[in-house]
Amino acid sequence: MLDTTLVFMGIMLIVLGAILVALSLIMKTLSSEGTGKPKGGISGGGAIIIGPIPIIFGSSGRAVLIASIIAAIITLILTLLYLKSYIGW
């Protein structure tokens, strides 16, 4: 049961990531049309989760904050799934 849930969650996160990348490219293209220059700066960030420890990086403080929040939520969800399946909690 847990294996299929984790596989499903992994696939859904990959699909969600692909959709977000596509949407951001479309939005960026539409915002810079006609002027020849982009309208705003681009910032990005991410998190690599190794076990219970997230490694967070970003190009601005806001990107790091958002990546930190997302990493904390993912770590909490995975911890709760572990507790539910292996300990019977």
C-alpha positions in Angstrom: 0.0 0.0 0.0 2.7 2.5 0.9 4.8 1.6 -2.1 2.0 2.5 -4.5 1.2 5.7 -2.6 4.9 6.8 -2.8 5.2 6.0 -6.4 1.9 7.9 -7.2 3.2 10.9 -5.2 6.5 10.8 -7.0 4.9 10.7 -10.4 2.5 13.5 -9.5 5.3 15.7 -8.3 7.2 15.1 -11.5 4.1 16.0 -13.5 3.4 19.1 -11.4 7.0 20.2 -11.9 6.8 19.8 -15.6 3.5 21.8 -15.7 5.1 24.6 -13.6 8.1 24.8 -15.8 5.9 25.0 -18.9 3.7 27.7 -17.4 6.6 29.8 -16.3 8.2 29.6 -19.8 4.9 30.7 -21.3 4.4 33.5 -18.8 8.0 34.8 -19.3 7.6 34.7 -23.1 4.3 36.6 -23.0 5.6 39.2 -20.5 8.7 40.1 -22.7 6.9 40.2 -26.1 7.1 43.5 -28.0 9.8 45.2 -25.9 12.8 43.1 -26.7 13.8 43.1 -23.0 12.5 41.2 -20.1 10.3 43.2 -17.7 11.6 41.8 -14.5 14.5 39.8 -13.0 14.5 36.1 -12.8 15.1 34.4 -9.5 15.0 30.7 -8.7 15.7 28.3 -6.0 15.4 24.7 -5.0 15.9 22.0 -2.4 17.6 18.6 -2.5 16.2 16.4 0.2 18.7 13.7 1.4 17.0 11.6 4.1 15.5 14.0 6.6 17.9 16.8 5.7 17.1 19.4 3.0 19.8 21.3 1.2 18.4 24.6 0.1 19.8 27.0 -2.5 18.5 30.0 -4.4 19.4 33.2 -6.2 17.4 35.5 -3.9 16.1 35.6 -0.3 12.5 35.1 -1.4 13.4 32.1 -3.6 15.2 30.5 -0.7 12.3 31.2 1.7 9.8 29.5 -0.7 12.1 26.5 -1.3 12.5 26.2 2.5 8.8 26.1 3.0 8.2 23.6 0.3 11.1 21.4 1.6 9.7 21.5 5.1 6.2 20.5 3.9 7.6 17.6 1.8 9.7 16.4 4.8 6.7 16.6 7.1 4.5 14.6 4.7 7.1 11.9 4.2 7.7 11.7 8.0 3.9 11.3 8.6 3.7 8.6 5.9 6.6 6.7 7.5 5.1 6.9 10.9 1.7 5.8 9.6 3.0 2.8 7.7 5.8 1.4 9.8 4.8 2.3 13.4 1.1 2.0 12.9 0.4 5.5 14.1 
